[in-house]
Amino acid sequence: MNNLTLPIKFAQWDSKELATCALCDQEPEAATHLILHCNFARDFWHRVSLWSGELFVQPSADLSLEDWWNTSLAGLSKENRRSKAATLIYTAWNIWKARNRQVFDHLLMTPP
């Protein structure tokens, strides 16, 4: 369930196999790796942590996406949970967009 099936489908149509992470080319491309544990993602989350005054801490290496999500939002008021969830989603979406720029446009982005 964690593996992204899109690269495997591309590999069927294209001679270039995309089964490894498009951003680091070191690990299989899985959702948890791409969003949390890829070197690119870790740098991105580190910068978000610095920007937010460490309100958003860098995900630990052993967390799944679901555990990371639940841990990140645990114990917050409804208003704070919504605000933090929006930032988490926006950050994850930007990591996904960077991945797509690399795959489709061959542009390797660097975290802001």
C-alpha positions in Angstrom: 0.0 0.0 0.0 2.9 2.3 0.7 4.6 1.8 -2.7 3.8 4.3 -5.4 2.5 2.3 -8.4 3.0 5.1 -10.9 6.7 4.5 -11.5 6.1 0.8 -12.1 3.5 1.6 -14.7 5.9 4.1 -16.4 8.6 1.4 -16.4 6.2 -0.8 -18.4 6.0 1.9 -21.1 9.4 3.5 -21.0 12.8 1.9 -21.1 13.9 4.1 -18.1 12.8 2.4 -14.9 11.6 4.7 -12.2 11.4 2.2 -9.4 13.8 4.2 -7.2 13.1 7.6 -5.7 13.3 10.3 -8.3 14.7 12.8 -5.8 17.6 10.8 -4.3 17.9 7.7 -6.5 18.8 5.7 -3.4 15.7 3.9 -2.1 12.6 2.4 -3.7 10.0 5.1 -4.4 7.5 4.6 -1.6 5.2 7.3 -0.2 6.8 7.2 3.3 10.3 7.5 1.8 9.4 10.3 -0.6 7.5 12.5 1.9 9.4 11.8 5.1 12.7 10.0 4.7 14.3 10.9 1.3 17.3 13.2 1.8 15.5 15.9 -0.2 12.4 15.5 2.0 14.5 15.6 5.2 16.2 18.8 4.1 12.8 20.3 3.2 11.3 19.3 6.6 14.4 20.7 8.4 13.9 24.0 6.7 10.2 24.0 7.6 11.3 23.3 11.2 13.7 26.3 11.2 11.1 28.5 9.6 8.4 27.6 12.1 10.6 27.9 15.2 10.6 24.1 15.5 6.8 23.9 15.6 7.2 21.3 12.9 9.9 18.9 13.8 11.7 16.7 11.3 10.1 13.3 11.1 12.0 10.5 12.8 13.4 7.7 10.6 11.1 5.0 12.0 7.7 6.6 11.4 5.2 5.5 8.8 3.1 8.3 7.1 0.1 7.4 9.3 2.1 7.4 12.5 3.8 10.7 11.5 0.5 12.3 10.8 -1.1 11.1 14.0 1.9 12.0 16.1 2.2 15.5 14.5 -1.4 16.4 15.3 -1.9 14.6 18.7 -3.0 16.8 21.6 -3.7 19.9 19.6 -6.8 22.0 19.8 -9.2 21.8 16.8 -8.0 25.2 15.5 -4.3 24.4 15.9 -4.8 20.9 14.5 -6.4 22.4 11.3 -3.6 25.0 10.9 -0.8 22.4 11.4 -2.5 19.9 9.2 -2.8 22.5 6.4 1.0 23.2 6.7 1.9 19.5 6.7 -0.3 18.9 3.6 1.1 21.9 1.8 4.7 20.9 2.6 4.1 17.2 1.5 2.4 18.5 -1.7 5.5 20.7 -2.5 7.7 17.7 -2.0 5.5 15.7 -4.4 5.6 18.6 -6.9 9.4 18.6 -6.8 9.4 14.9 -7.5 7.1 15.5 -10.5 9.3 18.3 -11.8 12.2 15.8 -11.7 10.3 13.0 -13.4 8.4 14.9 -16.0 10.5 18.1 -16.6 14.0 16.7 -15.6 14.4 19.7 -13.2 15.9 18.7 -9.9 14.7 21.3 -7.4 16.4 22.2 -4.2 14.4 23.0 -1.0 13.8 26.7 -0.5 
